[in-house]
Amino acid sequence: MKDESDKIQYLLDRVRWVRQETLKIHRIAPETRLASSLSDIEVFVSLYYGGILAFKNDDLQWDHRDRFIISKGHGAVSMYPILADLGFFDRGSLSKVCSEGSFLGGIPDTMIPGVETINGSLGQGLGVACGSALALKRKKNGSKVFVLMGDGELYEGSVWEAIMFAGHHKIDNLVLVIDYNKICMLDYCKKVLDLDPLNEKFEAFRWKVDVVDGHDITEVYAGLKKLKDDESSCPKVMIANTVKGKGVPQLEGDSLCHIKSLRSDEIDELIGN
């Protein structure tokens, strides 16, 4: 790329493309959680197309790869087009999501090339990531462990056990991203169990905190790059303020968007078909 502005434009183009591909997948498989998959696209794009994650699509167990654990597995459908585009599996598989015989389900698992862990049960990803990151440190392996979690997932007690553990043990090769869209399964988080001030909670447990606009690709990319390169002796967290159902007016701002599906004609209108 010629310069940083070219890279940002490239990332923007990828965001638009992934959003459209995610809608196409939802048209094929309406049981997929569309709203949750639309709010974290900028994070996925920055990690994979921004050169932040170290990986090899032809060596899935490469010892020096960065690990990426998608703890909010239901919101990972937007990862499928990215993995296919980067050569982890054939693009034709995208037309078979949730079909009989397909390895691409509504929630990803380790059958999918490039997926590290199974995360159907919320609240498990960060604990697994802590163990992985600590093991890498003890092996003196310089790889980093990234985790994506939803805000509703923070209601799980196991998450706070992992947050305390990471802070106490100074797991500095761990980078957590919170998709802070402020809507859990059945209502706004403020009405269910208010998480604010979230940044202060992490700081109290000795984490380094960065807060960004989760749909500003410049902020997301720069923030992730900064946290990966940060050498301070503590775990890091990016709180990405996002909109659940981003780009779909029928879903944005709907407190029940988590469990809603779109009709085929609505998707056709959104993608211009």
C-alpha positions in Angstrom: 0.0 0.0 0.0 1.2 3.5 -0.8 0.5 5.1 2.5 -1.7 4.9 5.6 -4.7 6.6 3.9 -4.6 3.9 1.2 -4.7 1.2 3.9 -7.7 2.8 5.7 -9.6 3.0 2.4 -8.8 -0.6 1.7 -10.1 -1.5 5.2 -13.3 0.5 4.6 -13.9 -1.3 1.3 -13.4 -4.6 3.1 -15.9 -3.6 5.8 -18.6 -2.8 3.2 -17.9 -6.1 1.4 -18.1 -8.2 4.6 -21.3 -6.5 5.6 -22.9 -7.4 2.3 -21.6 -11.0 2.5 -23.0 -11.3 6.0 -26.4 -10.3 4.8 -26.2 -12.8 1.9 -25.3 -15.5 4.4 -28.3 -14.5 6.6 -30.6 -14.8 3.5 -29.4 -18.4 3.1 -29.5 -19.1 6.8 -32.0 -16.9 8.6 -31.3 -18.7 11.9 -27.9 -16.9 12.1 -27.7 -14.0 14.6 -27.5 -11.1 12.1 -27.5 -8.1 14.5 -24.7 -9.6 16.6 -22.6 -10.3 13.5 -22.9 -6.8 12.1 -21.6 -5.0 15.1 -18.1 -6.4 15.2 -17.2 -6.3 11.5 -14.7 -3.5 11.9 -12.8 -5.5 14.5 -12.6 -8.6 12.3 -11.5 -6.5 9.3 -8.8 -4.7 11.2 -7.4 -7.9 12.7 -7.2 -9.9 9.5 -6.8 -7.3 6.7 -4.9 -4.8 8.7 -2.0 -7.1 9.3 -2.5 -7.1 13.1 -3.0 -10.9 13.5 -0.1 -13.1 12.6 -1.4 -16.2 10.8 -0.7 -18.7 8.0 -3.7 -20.1 6.1 -1.7 -23.1 5.0 -0.3 -23.9 8.4 -3.2 -23.7 10.9 -1.0 -24.9 13.8 1.9 -22.6 13.1 3.5 -22.1 16.5 4.0 -18.4 16.1 0.5 -17.5 15.0 -1.5 -15.1 17.1 -4.5 -16.8 18.7 -7.9 -15.3 18.1 -10.7 -16.6 20.3 -14.2 -15.4 19.4 -16.0 -15.8 22.7 -19.3 -14.4 21.3 -19.6 -17.2 18.9 -23.1 -16.4 17.8 -21.7 -13.1 16.4 -19.0 -14.7 14.3 -20.9 -15.3 11.0 -19.2 -12.2 9.6 -15.9 -14.1 10.0 -16.9 -16.6 7.4 -16.4 -14.4 4.3 -13.1 -13.2 5.7 -11.7 -16.7 6.2 -12.9 -17.8 2.8 -11.4 -14.7 1.1 -8.1 -15.3 2.8 -7.9 -18.8 1.6 -8.7 -20.8 4.8 -11.4 -22.7 2.9 -13.2 -22.5 -0.5 -15.5 -19.6 -1.1 -18.2 -21.9 -2.4 -18.8 -23.1 1.1 -20.4 -19.7 1.9 -23.5 -20.8 0.0 -24.0 -23.7 2.3 -24.0 -22.1 5.7 -26.3 -24.1 8.1 -27.1 -26.6 5.4 -26.9 -30.4 5.9 -23.3 -31.5 5.5 -21.8 -28.1 5.8 -19.0 -27.4 8.3 -20.2 -23.8 8.6 -22.9 -23.6 11.3 -24.7 -20.7 13.0 -21.9 -20.9 15.7 -18.4 -21.6 14.5 -16.4 -24.5 15.9 -12.9 -26.0 15.3 -14.1 -27.9 12.2 -13.7 -24.6 10.5 -10.1 -23.9 9.3 -8.8 -20.9 11.2 -11.2 -21.2 14.2 -9.3 -21.8 17.4 -12.0 -22.8 19.9 -15.7 -23.8 20.2 -17.6 -21.0 21.9 -21.3 -21.8 21.9 -21.6 -21.3 25.7 -21.0 -17.7 26.6 -18.4 -16.7 29.3 -15.8 -19.3 28.5 -13.6 -17.6 25.9 -11.6 -15.3 28.2 -10.7 -18.0 30.6 -9.5 -20.2 27.8 -7.5 -17.2 26.4 -5.9 -16.6 29.8 -4.6 -20.2 29.9 -3.4 -20.0 26.3 -1.7 -16.6 26.9 0.0 -17.7 30.1 1.3 -20.9 28.4 2.7 -18.9 25.5 4.5 -16.6 28.0 6.0 -19.5 29.9 7.2 -21.0 26.6 8.7 -17.6 25.8 6.7 -17.5 22.6 6.0 -13.9 21.5 2.6 -14.6 20.0 -0.4 -12.6 21.3 -3.9 -13.9 22.2 -6.9 -11.8 21.1 -10.4 -12.3 22.4 -13.7 -10.9 21.2 -16.6 -10.7 23.7 -20.0 -9.2 23.8 -21.2 -6.9 26.6 -24.1 -9.2 27.6 -21.5 -11.9 28.1 -20.0 -9.8 30.9 -22.9 -10.9 33.1 -21.2 -14.3 33.4 -19.3 -14.7 36.7 -16.6 -16.8 35.0 -15.7 -13.7 32.9 -14.8 -11.7 36.0 -12.8 -14.5 37.4 -10.7 -14.4 34.2 -10.4 -10.6 34.4 -9.1 -10.8 37.9 -6.8 -13.7 37.0 -5.3 -11.9 34.0 -4.7 -8.7 36.0 -3.1 -10.5 39.0 -0.8 -12.6 36.8 0.1 -9.6 34.5 -0.8 -11.5 31.4 0.5 -8.8 29.1 0.2 -10.8 25.8 -3.6 -10.8 26.1 -5.8 -8.3 24.2 -9.5 -8.4 24.9 -12.1 -6.6 22.7 -15.5 -5.8 24.0 -18.2 -5.4 21.4 -20.0 -2.8 23.5 -23.3 -2.5 21.6 -25.3 -2.1 24.9 -28.0 -4.6 23.9 -28.1 -8.1 25.3 -30.5 -10.8 24.2 -33.8 -9.4 25.4 -33.3 -5.7 26.3 -30.8 -2.8 26.7 -28.0 -3.6 29.1 -28.8 -0.6 31.2 -32.2 -2.1 32.0 -31.0 -5.6 32.6 -27.8 -5.0 34.5 -25.9 -1.7 34.0 -22.2 -2.3 33.1 -21.1 1.3 33.3 -18.6 2.7 34.1 -17.0 -0.3 32.3 -13.6 1.2 31.8 -13.2 1.9 35.5 -14.1 -1.7 36.3 -11.2 -3.0 34.1 -8.8 -0.4 35.5 -9.6 -1.6 39.0 -8.5 -5.1 38.0 -5.2 -3.7 36.6 -6.0 -3.7 32.9 -4.9 -1.1 30.4 -8.0 0.3 28.8 -8.6 1.9 25.4 -12.1 3.2 24.3 -12.9 3.6 20.6 -15.8 4.2 18.2 -16.2 0.6 17.1 -17.4 1.6 13.6 -14.6 4.1 12.9 -12.2 1.9 11.1 -9.3 4.3 11.7 -9.8 4.2 15.5 -10.3 0.4 15.6 -7.3 -0.4 13.5 -5.0 2.1 15.3 -6.3 1.0 18.7 -5.7 -2.7 18.0 -2.3 -2.0 16.6 -1.4 0.1 19.6 -2.5 -2.5 22.1 -0.7 -5.3 20.3 2.6 -3.3 20.3 2.1 -2.1 23.9 4.8 -3.6 26.2 3.4 -2.7 29.5 3.2 -5.5 32.0 -0.6 -5.9 32.1 -3.5 -7.3 30.0 -5.1 -4.9 27.6 -8.8 -4.3 26.7 -10.4 -2.3 23.9 -13.9 -1.2 24.6 -15.5 -0.7 21.2 -18.7 1.4 21.3 -20.8 -0.2 18.6 -24.3 -0.3 17.2 -26.0 -3.7 17.2 -27.3 -4.4 13.7 -25.1 -1.8 12.2 -26.1 -0.8 8.7 -29.6 -2.3 8.9 -32.3 0.3 9.9 -34.8 -2.4 10.9 -32.3 -3.7 13.6 -30.5 -0.6 14.8 -31.9 0.6 18.1 -34.3 -2.3 18.4 -33.9 -3.8 21.9 -34.9 -7.2 20.5 -32.7 -7.1 17.4 -30.6 -9.9 18.8 -33.2 -12.5 18.0 -34.7 -11.0 14.9 -34.3 -12.2 11.3 -34.8 -10.3 8.0 -36.9 -11.4 5.1 -35.3 -12.1 1.8 -36.8 -9.1 0.2 -35.5 -6.8 3.0 -32.0 -8.2 2.4 -32.3 -7.7 -1.4 -33.2 -4.1 -0.8 -30.2 -3.6 1.5 -27.7 -5.1 -0.8 -29.2 -3.6 -4.0 -30.3 -6.9 -5.6 
